[in-house]
Amino acid sequence: MRYEIIGQISPIINITLNAGEQIRTQKGAMICMDGTIRMDTEVGDVGKAFQRYLTKENIFLNIFTAEKHNSQISLSATFPGEILDIEMDGDIAIMAQQTAFLASTTNIDVSVGFTKNLGAAFFGGESFMLQKIQGDGIVFLETAGNVVTRELDDGEVLYVDTSNLVAFTEDVAFEVQASRGFKNILFGGEGLFLTKMTGPGFVWVQSVTLDEFAERLQPYLKTIQVQTPPNSQNSSSGGVSLKTLMDMARRD
């Protein structure tokens, strides 16, 4: 298998497969593929499907199999941001935020992992359930914005806003600590708690969080008003929301 990531903020992965090689993806990741590639949708065993549900992933995965050499498929992420390509050797697992998994070779296993410190869940603003990724192969993770990769030495500490944390190798210690200083808490804008990462190991941090992005968009998401149909039950309001219009179109 060969691949190339094109672009940075809205990237595409171009993957070339030889006959018999496979790639596993999240639902909706494929944007185009050669006619010599076969797609099969799988659920797998009930336990793994339920684990994907717990980490906010779709319970269905797509398996793409090349039937001829040099068959190409292109994948994209669901949100503007870098795509991380990580080669794993089966030794150390990676703990990733929910919904981070985009695609992988089929010898990579994705399951539920739990933070060892429940304070990360209750005070860090994130669920204590993470994606545990392990195996021998290549995994692609989707992120929001740009990514910084930090390699921590033994005992080296890195403080991260939990929402900006994409992934870390399992050997990194993960805990939540209260921010220091009254003024820092009240006026610093970084919240009451920070996530403390202690090496050795790798940490991947993203520049954008989905929650902050959605919050910034909220003032611009105004209801669209259109002409109300004569027999519409909403005729007294003088307009109909975009959501209602879409529901009407689906029923038609």
C-alpha positions as CSV (number, residue, x, y, z in Angstrom):
1,M,0.0,0.0,0.0
2,R,1.2,3.5,-0.9
3,Y,-0.5,6.8,0.1
4,E,-0.1,10.5,-0.2
5,I,-1.8,13.2,1.9
6,I,-2.6,16.2,-0.3
7,G,-3.4,19.6,1.3
8,Q,-3.4,20.6,4.9
9,I,-6.6,22.2,6.2
10,S,-9.0,20.2,4.0
11,P,-6.7,17.4,3.0
12,I,-7.3,14.3,0.8
13,I,-5.6,10.9,1.2
14,N,-4.8,9.3,-2.1
15,I,-4.2,5.6,-1.4
16,T,-2.8,3.0,-4.0
17,L,-3.6,-0.6,-3.2
18,N,-2.3,-3.8,-4.8
19,A,-4.5,-6.7,-5.5
20,G,-5.9,-8.1,-2.2
21,E,-4.9,-5.2,-0.1
22,Q,-7.6,-3.6,2.1
23,I,-8.3,-0.3,3.8
24,R,-11.0,0.2,6.6
25,T,-12.7,3.5,6.9
26,Q,-15.4,5.3,8.8
27,K,-18.7,5.7,7.0
28,G,-18.6,8.6,4.5
29,A,-14.8,8.9,4.2
30,M,-14.5,7.8,0.6
31,I,-14.8,10.5,-2.0
32,C,-13.8,8.5,-5.1
33,M,-12.3,5.2,-6.1
34,D,-11.4,3.1,-9.1
35,G,-13.8,0.6,-10.5
36,T,-11.2,-2.1,-9.6
37,I,-12.0,-1.6,-5.8
38,R,-14.8,-3.4,-4.1
39,M,-16.6,-1.9,-1.1
40,D,-18.1,-4.0,1.7
41,T,-19.9,-2.6,4.7
42,E,-19.5,-4.5,8.0
43,V,-20.7,-4.3,11.5
44,G,-18.4,-6.9,13.0
45,D,-19.2,-8.5,16.3
46,V,-21.8,-6.9,18.5
47,G,-19.2,-6.0,21.2
48,K,-17.0,-3.9,18.9
49,A,-20.0,-2.3,17.2
50,F,-21.3,-1.2,20.7
51,Q,-17.8,0.1,21.5
52,R,-17.8,2.3,18.4
53,Y,-21.2,3.6,19.4
54,L,-19.9,4.5,22.9
55,T,-17.1,6.6,21.3
56,K,-19.6,8.4,19.0
57,E,-18.4,6.6,15.9
58,N,-20.8,5.0,13.4
59,I,-21.4,1.3,14.1
60,F,-20.8,0.5,10.4
61,L,-17.3,0.4,8.9
62,N,-16.5,0.2,5.2
63,I,-13.8,-2.2,3.9
64,F,-12.3,-1.4,0.5
65,T,-10.5,-4.3,-1.3
66,A,-8.4,-3.9,-4.4
67,E,-9.1,-6.5,-7.1
68,K,-6.2,-5.3,-9.3
69,H,-2.7,-3.8,-8.7
70,N,-2.4,0.0,-8.6
71,S,-6.0,0.5,-7.7
72,Q,-6.6,4.0,-6.2
73,I,-9.0,5.4,-3.6
74,S,-9.3,8.9,-2.2
75,L,-10.5,9.7,1.4
76,S,-11.3,12.9,3.2
77,A,-12.1,14.0,6.7
78,T,-15.4,15.3,8.0
79,F,-14.0,18.6,9.3
80,P,-11.3,21.0,8.1
81,G,-8.1,20.0,9.7
82,E,-4.9,18.0,9.3
83,I,-5.0,14.2,8.8
84,L,-2.5,12.4,11.0
85,D,-0.9,9.3,9.6
86,I,0.7,7.2,12.3
87,E,2.6,4.0,11.6
88,M,2.1,1.5,14.5
89,D,4.4,-1.5,15.2
90,G,2.0,-3.4,17.5
91,D,4.0,-2.4,20.6
92,I,2.4,0.7,22.2
93,A,-1.3,1.6,21.8
94,I,-2.6,5.1,21.0
95,M,-5.4,6.8,23.0
96,A,-7.4,9.2,20.8
97,Q,-10.3,11.5,21.3
98,Q,-13.8,10.3,20.3
99,T,-14.5,10.4,16.6
100,A,-10.8,10.8,15.7
101,F,-10.5,7.5,13.8
102,L,-10.8,8.0,10.0
103,A,-9.2,5.0,8.4
104,S,-6.6,2.3,8.8
105,T,-5.2,-0.9,7.4
106,T,-7.3,-3.9,8.5
107,N,-4.7,-5.2,11.1
108,I,-5.4,-2.2,13.3
109,D,-7.9,-2.6,16.1
110,V,-10.0,0.2,17.5
111,S,-11.7,-0.3,20.9
112,V,-12.8,1.6,23.9
113,G,-10.1,2.9,26.2
114,F,-10.7,4.6,29.6
115,T,-8.8,7.4,31.2
116,K,-7.0,6.1,34.3
117,N,-8.0,9.3,36.2
118,L,-11.7,9.9,36.3
119,G,-11.0,13.5,37.1
120,A,-10.2,13.9,33.4
121,A,-13.9,13.1,32.7
122,F,-15.6,15.1,35.4
123,F,-13.4,18.1,35.4
124,G,-11.5,18.1,32.1
125,G,-14.7,18.6,30.0
126,E,-14.3,15.4,28.1
127,S,-15.7,11.9,28.4
128,F,-13.5,9.3,30.2
129,M,-14.0,7.0,27.2
130,L,-11.4,7.3,24.5
131,Q,-10.5,5.3,21.4
132,K,-7.8,2.8,22.0
133,I,-6.0,2.1,18.8
134,Q,-3.5,-0.8,18.5
135,G,-2.0,-3.2,16.1
136,D,0.7,-3.4,13.4
137,G,-0.1,-1.1,10.5
138,I,-1.1,2.5,9.6
139,V,-3.9,4.5,11.1
140,F,-5.3,7.9,9.9
141,L,-6.8,10.3,12.5
142,E,-8.8,13.3,11.6
143,T,-8.3,16.6,13.6
144,A,-9.6,20.1,13.7
145,G,-7.2,22.8,12.4
146,N,-3.4,22.4,12.6
147,V,-1.6,19.8,14.8
148,V,1.5,20.1,17.0
149,T,3.4,16.9,17.7
150,R,5.3,16.7,21.0
151,E,7.7,14.0,22.0
152,L,8.0,14.0,25.8
153,D,11.1,12.7,27.6
154,D,10.7,10.6,30.8
155,G,9.2,12.9,33.4
156,E,8.7,15.8,31.1
157,V,5.3,17.6,31.6
158,L,3.0,19.2,29.1
159,Y,-0.2,21.0,30.1
160,V,-3.0,20.9,27.5
161,D,-6.5,22.2,27.2
162,T,-8.4,18.9,27.2
163,S,-10.5,19.8,24.1
164,N,-7.4,20.5,22.1
165,L,-6.0,17.0,22.9
166,V,-6.1,14.7,19.8
167,A,-4.2,11.7,20.9
168,F,-1.3,10.4,23.0
169,T,0.7,7.1,23.3
170,E,-0.5,4.9,26.1
171,D,2.7,5.3,28.0
172,V,2.0,9.0,28.6
173,A,0.4,9.7,32.1
174,F,-2.9,11.6,31.8
175,E,-4.4,13.6,34.6
176,V,-6.3,16.8,35.3
177,Q,-5.1,19.5,37.6
178,A,-6.7,22.7,38.8
179,S,-5.4,26.0,37.3
180,R,-3.2,27.9,39.7
181,G,-3.9,31.5,40.8
182,F,-7.1,33.3,41.3
183,K,-6.5,35.8,38.5
184,N,-5.6,33.0,36.1
185,I,-8.8,31.2,36.8
186,L,-11.0,34.3,36.7
187,F,-9.5,36.3,33.8
188,G,-7.2,33.8,31.9
189,G,-10.0,32.3,29.8
190,E,-8.5,28.8,30.1
191,G,-11.0,27.3,32.5
192,L,-10.6,25.9,36.0
193,F,-8.7,22.8,34.9
194,L,-5.8,21.8,32.6
195,T,-4.8,18.3,31.5
196,K,-1.3,17.3,32.6
197,M,0.6,15.0,30.3
198,T,3.7,13.4,31.7
199,G,6.2,11.6,29.5
200,P,7.7,9.5,28.1
201,G,5.7,9.3,24.9
202,F,4.1,11.3,22.1
203,V,1.2,13.8,22.4
204,W,-0.7,15.3,19.4
205,V,-2.5,18.6,20.0
206,Q,-5.0,20.4,17.6
207,S,-5.4,24.2,17.2
208,V,-9.2,24.2,17.0
209,T,-11.9,22.6,19.1
210,L,-15.3,21.7,17.7
211,D,-17.1,23.2,20.7
212,E,-15.4,26.6,20.2
213,F,-16.0,26.5,16.5
214,A,-19.7,25.8,16.9
215,E,-19.9,28.6,19.5
216,R,-18.3,31.1,17.2
217,L,-20.8,30.1,14.4
218,Q,-23.9,30.4,16.6
219,P,-24.6,34.1,16.1
220,Y,-24.6,33.6,12.3
221,L,-26.9,30.6,12.2
222,K,-30.1,32.5,11.7
223,T,-33.4,31.0,10.8
224,I,-34.1,31.3,7.0
225,Q,-37.6,32.7,6.2
226,V,-39.4,31.6,3.1
227,Q,-42.8,32.0,1.6
228,T,-45.3,29.9,3.5
229,P,-47.4,27.5,1.5
230,P,-51.2,28.5,1.5
231,N,-52.3,25.4,3.3
232,S,-49.4,25.3,5.7
233,Q,-50.1,25.0,9.4
234,N,-47.4,27.6,9.9
235,S,-49.2,30.3,7.8
236,S,-50.0,32.4,10.8
237,S,-46.3,32.9,11.5
238,G,-45.6,34.4,8.1
239,G,-42.6,32.1,7.5
240,V,-41.2,28.6,7.9
241,S,-37.9,27.5,9.2
242,L,-35.3,25.9,7.1
243,K,-35.6,22.7,9.2
244,T,-39.3,22.5,8.5
245,L,-38.7,23.0,4.8
246,M,-36.2,20.2,4.7
247,D,-38.6,17.9,6.6
248,M,-41.3,18.7,4.0
249,A,-39.0,17.9,1.2
250,R,-38.1,14.6,2.7
251,R,-41.7,13.6,3.0
252,D,-42.3,14.4,-0.6
